[in-house]
Amino acid sequence: MIKMRKVLALSTAAILALSCAPVMAEEGADAEAKNLVYATATFGQKFSPFFATTAYDMEVVDLTQAPALAADRGGAVIYNGIEGETINYNGTDYTYYGLGNLQVTQNDDGTVDYQIHIRDDVKFSDGEPMTIDDYIFSFYVLVDPTYDGSSTIYALPIEGMEEYRSGMQTKLELLLATERAGYEANDNFTEDEYNAFWTAFDAAGEKFAQEIVDYCIANEYNAPEDSVAACAANWGYELAEDATAADFFAKIVETYGYDISDDGINYETAGTSFTDFLTGELGEETMLDLGKGIETGSGAPNVSGLTRIDDYTVNLHMTEFDATAVYNVGLTMAPLHYYGDPAAYDYENNQFGFTKGDLSGVKSVTSEPIGAGPYVFAGYSNGVVTLKANENYYQGKPVTETLLMQESVDSDYVPGIVTGSFDMAVPSMNDDTVNAIQDANGGELEGDVIHTILVDYRGYGYLGINADLVNIDGDPASDASKNLRKGFMTLFSVYRDTVINSYYGDRAAVIQYPISNTSWAAPKPADEGYQTAYSVDVDGNPIYTASMSEQEKYDAAKEAAIGYFKAAGFTFDDASGKFTDVDTTYEVMIPGAGTQDHPAYGVVLAASEVLDTIGIKLQVNDVQTSVWNNALESNTAQMWAAAWQSTVDPDMTQVYHSDNAHGNGTNSNHYAVCDDDLDALIKEGRGSSDTEYRKSVYKDAMNIIMDWGVELPLYQRKDCTVASAERVVIDSIPHDMTPYWGWYAEVETLALQ
């Protein structure tokens, strides 16, 4: 289905935002005060380190705030940020500094301690000193029972967390829990409040659904005259032909119940969250009141696992190891004196800067941030956020005095740089963008007008096979079944280079392992045992040689595939050159909506033509996204093309663990791989804090996945950052940029000519 989600995980983004090394500006760089104009999309104006959700608001947060822990270009946490830590990336040593150090201690009883020690010389942009009390305040905001932002630090196995968050619900939660079954007298809300809420709920829902309809039409997934039902079909919902937007929303509620979280109703957003529509109906004041906590039972006065060691040190005690913890504990150091109330802070007496269950004060300054980041928020007006260099920034006052973040539309980013309206932007890397850059530079992506930086996208495209549906004699794990699937994958694999290069050009590269190249755990070509995906025959011999022509590779892949199919048990007639007993017609689904415009389409089409010559039928179905999605979610797709967006941690539980196969758990193991050895490796990888060890474990796990023949990595596409080569000092832009190390990672040295 066609869905968009611009939501970021606050806990991760905050850590990875500004973990920069203090690289000195190039000699001779002009330090004269100038305005650098960055083109971006429409802001949601939630610039709070606690409540920002859109990527564009988060950029403002990143530039005005500072996380407790730094991270490197690969997204790995820096454990020694105060002293500095040198890490090699792409052949170059880089030194990373941050606010704090992290010490992880795995105890004999299975518990884990995370001790964070921050610098003692940091000031917020208003001159107030930073201490560990700012960390503790920020922590308690994020774990408050009424917290409704993006952070999920409360989900970590921190001792005492469940006890602290229990015994309290918001009035909003209590209203939703009634599921509009009818009002019953209670101490939490009146009948008038009940009726007003559900009236607003319906009105907000109708607008929420109508925005989806408008989005489908505006983006030409549907024609202007199409019905609500026709648009809903492109969103994965079947409705009666005369359905209204209210009917559409009712269907969404039927799917998710009255869960209005990002994993519930709001998962369907076409841009505006359901909560924002609800706020529009009820008003800000009423929504703040609904968000306050009401005691419904007993709860602990504090999180027992958090201990204040001294003015600059805190310890988090967890009941078990969690591989994601290091990415969550380095939360943003928001100032207690601004977002909270210092008079309400008394650590020894369980007072943490606000009244438990009441975050209205924290929310009241959502649109006007203060922090310890490189820039100071000076205001938002007429679509422009104005940022001023922070004289108190602990890594030095930025060279560029004023940074303007100006709202625009993607299609105007590159033309705006050419005309001088903008200095930098991060446009979508589509054909229009490429053409605009090349037109400006005389046919090249890199030139005297526009400097272009291509960065691997944090995810990858792939072809998948459901082992439950593509096997021999109903045994997905047998050698014969694996050989069957590897026969298909061998043929798919050989056409990747030609097709992906033709489709994307320089905007993507073929990858060999089922993991994003941006991950620190991704195998590198120089690693021992690294090899091209599905490049050995059934006997383990290399299929290709370096001297082979393209056609010779195709022929070699065909012969290798025949070998795999023979090993699967099919009968091959040498005289005809065909298998004589393959009665099954296999199907691969491509979500191209019938346009054949998909990077995987050419790969599977070429393979299907070769398969047909050897007596095996592969039907290539280019379908609507709703058909594709429904087949994937119901586990009825034999083979399919899709793409993942990777997280910073390479944990494989969700996608490959057997607990999530066959519709169980999260139903996200669509490959139907159930392998005890793989499960054990996944568990082993989650149980260690040693990144090098985890990398080796995940390499073994990926080899098992490939041996099952259920996934073929296709491509890693590129994201794009562009800058004016005429106005920006190019050498002041970070070198070796990654998804975790973007254009403002070293913003204090970013300069204009």
LINGIKA-V296020 format. One record per residue. N is the residue number from 1. PHI is phi in whole degrees, 0 to 359 (999 if undefined). OMEGA is omega in whole degrees, -180 to 180 (none if undefined). NEAR is the number of other ideal C-beta (glycine too) atoms within 10 Angstrom. Layout:
# LINGIKA-V296020
n->{N;N}
phi->{PHI;PHI}
omega->{OMEGA;OMEGA}
near->{NEAR;NEAR}
This chain:
# LINGIKA-V296020
n->{1;2;3;4;5;6;7;8;9;10;11;12;13;14;15;16;17;18;19;20;21;22;23;24;25;26;27;28;29;30;31;32;33;34;35;36;37;38;39;40;41;42;43;44;45;46;47;48;49;50;51;52;53;54;55;56;57;58;59;60;61;62;63;64;65;66;67;68;69;70;71;72;73;74;75;76;77;78;79;80;81;82;83;84;85;86;87;88;89;90;91;92;93;94;95;96;97;98;99;100;101;102;103;104;105;106;107;108;109;110;111;112;113;114;115;116;117;118;119;120;121;122;123;124;125;126;127;128;129;130;131;132;133;134;135;136;137;138;139;140;141;142;143;144;145;146;147;148;149;150;151;152;153;154;155;156;157;158;159;160;161;162;163;164;165;166;167;168;169;170;171;172;173;174;175;176;177;178;179;180;181;182;183;184;185;186;187;188;189;190;191;192;193;194;195;196;197;198;199;200;201;202;203;204;205;206;207;208;209;210;211;212;213;214;215;216;217;218;219;220;221;222;223;224;225;226;227;228;229;230;231;232;233;234;235;236;237;238;239;240;241;242;243;244;245;246;247;248;249;250;251;252;253;254;255;256;257;258;259;260;261;262;263;264;265;266;267;268;269;270;271;272;273;274;275;276;277;278;279;280;281;282;283;284;285;286;287;288;289;290;291;292;293;294;295;296;297;298;299;300;301;302;303;304;305;306;307;308;309;310;311;312;313;314;315;316;317;318;319;320;321;322;323;324;325;326;327;328;329;330;331;332;333;334;335;336;337;338;339;340;341;342;343;344;345;346;347;348;349;350;351;352;353;354;355;356;357;358;359;360;361;362;363;364;365;366;367;368;369;370;371;372;373;374;375;376;377;378;379;380;381;382;383;384;385;386;387;388;389;390;391;392;393;394;395;396;397;398;399;400;401;402;403;404;405;406;407;408;409;410;411;412;413;414;415;416;417;418;419;420;421;422;423;424;425;426;427;428;429;430;431;432;433;434;435;436;437;438;439;440;441;442;443;444;445;446;447;448;449;450;451;452;453;454;455;456;457;458;459;460;461;462;463;464;465;466;467;468;469;470;471;472;473;474;475;476;477;478;479;480;481;482;483;484;485;486;487;488;489;490;491;492;493;494;495;496;497;498;499;500;501;502;503;504;505;506;507;508;509;510;511;512;513;514;515;516;517;518;519;520;521;522;523;524;525;526;527;528;529;530;531;532;533;534;535;536;537;538;539;540;541;542;543;544;545;546;547;548;549;550;551;552;553;554;555;556;557;558;559;560;561;562;563;564;565;566;567;568;569;570;571;572;573;574;575;576;577;578;579;580;581;582;583;584;585;586;587;588;589;590;591;592;593;594;595;596;597;598;599;600;601;602;603;604;605;606;607;608;609;610;611;612;613;614;615;616;617;618;619;620;621;622;623;624;625;626;627;628;629;630;631;632;633;634;635;636;637;638;639;640;641;642;643;644;645;646;647;648;649;650;651;652;653;654;655;656;657;658;659;660;661;662;663;664;665;666;667;668;669;670;671;672;673;674;675;676;677;678;679;680;681;682;683;684;685;686;687;688;689;690;691;692;693;694;695;696;697;698;699;700;701;702;703;704;705;706;707;708;709;710;711;712;713;714;715;716;717;718;719;720;721;722;723;724;725;726;727;728;729;730;731;732;733;734;735;736;737;738;739;740;741;742;743;744;745;746;747;748;749;750;751;752;753}
phi->{999;267;225;233;225;259;282;249;280;301;298;284;298;296;292;269;288;232;265;258;275;282;285;287;296;300;302;91;296;286;269;302;297;220;265;260;255;251;275;216;268;296;280;271;62;254;266;279;293;262;233;296;233;282;299;284;295;294;297;295;300;301;277;250;239;222;278;294;236;268;217;263;296;269;90;283;289;271;275;233;289;292;282;99;226;262;226;277;222;57;88;239;276;235;256;247;239;204;291;219;250;233;240;251;238;268;276;298;273;93;282;224;249;244;257;248;238;256;299;255;235;260;240;287;297;268;94;285;290;265;227;292;295;293;295;297;301;300;301;290;297;290;253;301;302;259;298;230;268;271;294;235;299;293;276;289;282;281;304;84;295;298;294;292;274;276;76;209;223;278;299;298;297;293;294;296;294;288;49;48;282;123;284;233;305;204;270;259;204;272;294;296;297;300;293;295;296;289;296;293;301;293;295;295;296;296;291;299;291;296;296;296;300;297;297;299;286;298;263;63;284;225;279;304;273;294;282;302;298;294;291;299;297;285;254;92;236;259;230;297;300;265;296;255;298;296;294;299;295;299;291;296;297;299;284;254;71;258;272;257;284;291;264;250;305;290;300;274;305;254;148;258;289;299;299;293;296;295;297;298;281;267;98;300;297;294;294;297;294;294;275;281;280;237;291;241;180;264;218;288;283;205;268;298;282;260;231;279;275;202;297;229;221;224;235;248;258;248;286;202;284;224;298;275;301;297;275;254;285;274;292;294;274;279;288;302;292;255;279;240;233;304;291;260;249;208;306;295;251;58;243;238;102;194;281;307;88;227;259;297;293;297;286;293;245;302;269;225;282;226;200;246;281;291;234;253;290;254;144;233;204;52;79;232;266;256;240;246;302;274;293;262;299;292;255;106;300;302;296;276;293;233;242;255;253;252;294;203;247;307;293;262;299;292;303;294;291;298;278;96;287;235;252;214;195;234;280;294;270;251;300;297;295;301;297;295;294;295;298;289;259;72;104;244;286;246;199;281;259;234;266;243;243;262;231;302;290;279;169;201;265;206;248;241;228;275;295;291;254;235;201;247;57;72;245;298;266;289;299;298;294;296;294;301;293;291;296;296;296;298;288;302;300;291;267;296;304;295;289;295;296;293;283;254;64;284;275;201;222;287;241;245;232;283;197;294;298;282;281;294;269;290;300;250;307;279;289;296;85;294;208;294;300;52;246;237;275;296;266;88;271;301;277;243;237;296;271;293;282;300;294;296;293;299;295;293;295;298;294;294;296;301;299;294;294;298;293;283;111;283;264;251;262;298;295;269;72;225;279;255;231;263;270;283;261;274;230;237;257;245;277;256;56;81;268;63;265;205;298;273;300;296;296;286;294;298;294;296;292;291;301;298;289;249;88;239;265;236;271;263;251;267;243;296;299;293;294;300;296;296;293;293;291;269;59;248;275;292;223;202;249;200;215;257;252;277;267;293;266;276;309;257;304;297;267;237;285;296;298;252;261;60;83;273;55;274;52;249;267;286;282;60;279;234;221;299;295;295;301;295;292;299;295;296;294;288;265;231;260;275;296;293;293;299;300;292;295;290;297;297;295;295;296;293;301;292;293;289;68;252;216;239;298;258;205;243;277;251;262;226;240;236;219;288;288;267;238;261;288;298;291;271;281;306;274;53;292;220;300;258;218;270;297;254;296;236;297;294;252;292;226;260;287}
omega->{-178;180;177;174;179;-176;176;173;-174;-176;180;-177;-179;-180;-171;-170;-171;-179;-167;175;-178;179;-179;177;179;179;179;178;-176;-180;179;-179;178;178;172;-176;180;180;-180;-179;-175;179;171;179;171;-174;-178;175;180;-168;175;-180;-178;180;-175;174;-178;176;177;178;-179;-176;-178;-177;177;179;180;-178;178;176;-177;-177;178;180;-180;-178;176;-176;-177;-176;-178;179;-176;-177;-178;-177;180;174;176;176;-179;176;176;177;-176;177;178;180;-170;173;177;174;-180;180;176;-174;-177;-178;178;177;-177;176;177;-179;-179;179;-178;178;-179;-176;-175;175;172;-174;178;176;180;-179;178;174;-180;177;175;176;-177;176;-179;179;-176;172;-175;-179;179;-180;-178;-178;-177;176;-172;-177;177;179;179;-180;178;-178;179;-178;177;-177;-178;-179;-180;-175;-178;175;180;174;176;176;178;179;-179;176;180;-178;178;-179;178;-179;-178;-176;171;-177;-180;-178;-171;178;-178;178;178;177;179;-177;-180;-179;-175;173;178;179;-179;-180;178;-179;179;178;178;180;-180;178;177;178;-179;179;-179;-180;-179;-179;173;169;177;177;-179;-178;-178;-179;174;-179;-180;178;179;180;177;178;176;-178;177;-180;173;-174;-179;-177;177;176;177;177;178;-180;178;178;177;178;178;-180;-172;-172;-177;175;-177;179;178;176;179;-178;-175;174;-176;-174;173;178;-180;-179;177;180;178;176;179;177;178;180;-174;-175;-177;-176;180;180;177;179;179;-178;180;-177;175;-180;179;-179;-180;178;-179;-179;180;173;-172;-179;177;-179;175;-178;176;-174;-176;-176;177;178;174;-178;-178;-175;178;180;175;-174;-178;-174;-176;180;-176;-175;180;-173;-179;179;180;-176;176;-174;-180;-177;180;-180;-179;179;-180;179;176;-173;-176;-179;174;173;-168;173;177;178;179;180;180;180;-177;178;178;-178;-175;-180;-178;-175;-178;-174;168;-179;-179;-179;-176;-178;179;178;-178;177;175;-180;176;176;-179;170;179;179;179;-179;-179;-179;-178;-177;-172;176;177;179;179;179;-180;-173;-175;176;179;178;-169;177;177;174;-173;-176;-180;-176;-177;176;179;176;180;-177;179;179;-179;176;-179;178;175;-177;171;-175;179;-177;-179;179;179;-179;-179;179;-179;177;-179;-174;179;175;-177;175;180;-178;-176;-179;-178;174;-175;176;177;-177;178;177;-177;-179;-179;177;-176;168;-178;176;176;-176;178;-174;178;-178;179;175;174;-180;-175;-173;-177;177;180;180;178;178;177;-178;179;174;177;-176;179;178;177;-172;-172;-178;-175;-175;-177;-174;-178;178;179;-176;-173;-173;-180;-174;179;178;178;178;-170;-178;-177;179;179;177;-179;-178;176;-179;-178;175;180;-178;-179;-178;177;178;180;178;177;-178;176;-177;174;-179;-174;178;179;180;178;180;-171;171;-176;-175;-176;171;180;-179;178;176;178;-179;-180;179;178;180;178;179;177;178;178;-179;175;-180;177;177;179;-178;-177;179;-176;-177;-178;-177;-177;170;-172;-174;179;-177;-177;169;-179;-176;172;-176;178;-179;-179;178;176;-176;-174;-179;-179;-176;-179;-173;-178;179;-176;178;179;180;-179;180;177;179;-180;-179;-180;172;178;-176;174;-180;179;-179;177;-167;172;-178;180;179;178;-177;-180;178;-180;-177;178;179;178;178;177;178;-177;172;180;177;175;162;-172;172;-179;177;-175;-180;-174;-172;-173;-171;-171;-178;-176;178;-177;178;175;179;-180;177;179;-179;-177;174;-177;177;-177;177;175;-173;-178;180;179;178;-179;179;178;178;-180;180;178;-172;-178;175;-180;-175;180;178;179;180;179;179;-179;174;177;180;179;178;177;179;180;179;175;179;-176;-180;174;174;-178;-172;169;-179;-175;164;-171;169;-179;179;176;178;-178;-174;-178;173;-171;-179;178;174;-178;175;179;179;179;175;-179;-177;-172;-171;-179;180;177;-169;-179;178;180;-171;172;180;none}
near->{19;20;15;12;11;15;16;17;18;25;24;22;23;31;28;26;25;30;26;22;21;14;17;8;19;13;6;7;17;13;14;11;12;16;12;24;23;22;24;23;16;13;20;21;16;20;26;27;33;26;22;29;21;19;15;19;25;25;24;25;27;26;26;25;30;30;28;27;27;29;28;23;25;19;25;22;27;24;17;16;25;18;9;14;20;11;16;10;15;11;7;10;8;19;14;23;19;30;26;28;21;21;13;17;12;15;11;5;8;11;16;20;15;24;18;22;20;25;15;13;10;20;16;24;25;14;8;17;14;26;18;22;21;28;27;21;27;28;23;23;27;22;21;24;21;22;23;16;21;20;24;16;21;19;13;20;16;26;16;16;22;13;15;24;18;14;16;20;20;21;19;21;20;16;20;20;10;16;10;14;7;7;15;8;6;11;6;14;18;11;11;9;16;19;11;15;22;15;12;19;22;16;17;23;23;18;18;26;29;19;19;26;22;15;21;22;17;12;12;8;19;22;10;7;7;16;16;24;18;18;26;26;21;23;25;20;22;11;19;10;8;9;20;16;20;15;17;24;24;17;18;21;18;9;14;15;11;15;14;22;12;17;8;17;22;22;16;24;22;19;14;16;20;25;21;18;23;22;17;15;18;21;11;11;9;17;19;17;15;21;20;16;21;17;12;15;8;9;18;15;13;19;24;14;20;22;17;15;12;10;11;19;17;22;16;22;20;22;16;13;17;21;17;19;22;21;24;26;26;29;23;31;28;30;25;26;17;19;26;23;16;14;8;14;19;11;16;6;9;13;17;26;25;21;15;20;19;15;26;15;15;25;21;13;13;19;17;15;27;20;30;26;32;30;31;21;23;14;11;17;8;6;12;14;26;17;25;16;20;26;12;16;21;19;22;15;15;28;23;27;17;16;24;16;21;17;15;20;10;16;14;16;24;27;14;20;29;17;9;11;14;25;24;23;25;21;24;11;23;13;9;13;21;19;11;21;25;17;14;22;18;9;9;13;20;14;15;11;18;23;21;24;21;18;20;21;23;20;17;27;23;19;24;20;29;24;25;19;15;20;20;17;8;8;11;22;14;15;14;15;22;22;20;27;27;29;26;28;24;29;28;28;27;27;20;25;15;16;21;24;15;10;18;19;12;12;21;22;17;20;22;21;23;24;23;23;20;23;24;20;26;24;22;10;8;7;12;6;8;12;15;16;19;27;17;15;20;19;8;6;9;12;20;15;9;4;6;13;8;11;8;12;19;17;14;19;23;19;12;26;28;22;20;24;25;15;18;22;15;21;12;17;12;6;5;10;12;16;18;10;10;19;5;10;10;18;18;26;25;27;24;19;18;10;9;12;11;17;21;29;20;18;29;28;17;19;27;19;12;18;22;12;10;21;18;24;13;21;13;19;18;21;18;18;18;19;17;23;21;16;20;19;15;11;17;13;25;20;26;24;25;18;16;15;10;20;17;25;23;23;19;24;18;14;19;27;23;17;14;18;24;13;13;11;14;13;14;15;26;25;23;21;25;19;21;9;10;22;19;12;22;24;13;15;23;19;15;14;19;10;15;10;12;21;18;15;23;24;19;14;25;24;16;16;20;21;14;24;23;27;23;27;24;25;24;23;20;18;20;22;19;28;24;23;18;14;16;22;19;13;13;21;22;22;14;13;19;21;20;24;25;22;21;23;23;23;27;25;24;25;22;21;14}
